[in-house]
Amino acid sequence: MKLRLGTRGSELARTQATTIARCLEADGFEVELVIISTSGDQSTAPSFGAIGPQGVFVREIEQALLDGAIDLAVHSYKDLPTESPAELSVAAVPQRVDVADLLIAQPTALGDDHGEWLKLAPGARVGTASARRRVWLEHFRPDLEVTSLRGNVPTRLKRLEEGRYDAIMLAAAGIERLAAGTLPGLSRMVVQRLDPQRFVPAPAQGALALQCRGGHAVVVDALAKLDHPFSRQAVEAERAALALAEGGCDTAFGAHCAGANDAFSLIVMLERRGAIRTARVRAVDSKQLASLAFAELETGDG
């Protein structure tokens, strides 16, 4: 049986889609990649928040699913809005990769104190299009100059190498999936992984969402084999927190769910009325985490 797999056209998106296609091919399917340009890809706005509401990187792909033009889609899960059309289902969340953010800097941009935390010289120019990363950077290092930078991973690395920025922010997952050794210039940079318990990542960062029409039983069953239950539970807890925050691309909000000792933990971090607030909660049932976290924030203990 032939399956049409929809994906964005960036190198990272195609790499992610190809990985899933190979899994399906090993299960006996023939898979055709269908490249779909989204409104987010077409926009030249300087930041993600300026492009439009949440979902700008998936809307056209979801519509292709609804129209029957494709049979399944592979998304970076953090691009999906908290509510998608009822006819569509995330049939699988494969095992998640590193959730952290990376600070990638030119060696000349390091400060005299090469400590373990945001080791940049005062006034260093850092590029990012993410409201969350900008706000976190300004919170932890108000002396830095944070400025807009959009583009795919190779483009952003090229801008760094050209000297337009002293450092840039990228998701560790994207570097891992593209294979760091194939990215020109990366080996000449200083790469610092930022602890996700401190520099809290975007909800669902590092996870993929395999989406299809809920009534397409063959595809649902095929994708179910690729599901990783813990990754799904963690991502669902983070996205439940995002829904409570009513956040989109222009909202500074982070959430990270982890598991230890037969329980789940969740940290949420958000900007509210100009202040950064955090909450840390634990529960045996991951579905309780989001409400517990926001109850803690509302009491003022976060």
DABEL-V850806 format. One record per backbone hydrogen bond with DSSP energy under -1.0 kcal/mol. NH is the residue of the N-H (numbers start at 0). CO is the residue of the C=O. If there is no record, write none. Layout:
nh=[NH,NH]
co=[CO,CO]
This chain:
nh=[2,4,5,6,13,14,15,16,17,18,19,20,21,22,23,24,25,27,28,29,31,33,35,39,41,42,47,50,57,58,61,62,63,64,65,66,68,69,70,71,72,73,74,76,78,79,87,88,90,90,91,96,101,102,103,104,105,108,109,113,114,119,120,123,125,126,127,133,134,135,136,137,138,139,140,143,144,146,155,156,157,158,159,160,161,162,163,165,166,167,168,169,171,174,175,176,177,181,182,185,187,188,189,191,193,197,198,199,204,206,208,209,210,211,213,215,216,219,220,221,222,223,225,226,227,231,232,233,234,235,236,237,238,239,240,241,242,243,244,246,250,252,253,254,255,257,259,263,264,265,266,267,268,269,270,271,274,276,277,278,280,282,287,288,291,292,293,294,295,296,297,298,299,300]
co=[29,31,71,33,9,10,11,12,13,14,15,16,17,18,19,20,21,24,23,0,2,4,6,55,37,38,128,47,54,54,57,58,59,60,61,62,63,63,3,3,210,5,208,206,75,76,84,211,88,209,209,205,169,191,167,189,165,105,106,111,112,117,108,120,144,166,146,129,130,131,132,133,134,135,136,140,123,125,151,152,153,154,155,156,157,159,158,124,124,103,126,101,99,170,171,172,173,178,179,182,184,185,104,102,100,194,194,197,201,203,74,91,72,88,86,212,214,215,216,217,218,219,222,223,92,227,228,229,230,231,232,233,234,235,236,237,238,239,240,241,247,250,268,200,266,264,262,282,257,280,255,278,253,276,251,274,271,269,301,267,265,263,284,285,287,288,289,290,291,292,293,294,296,295]
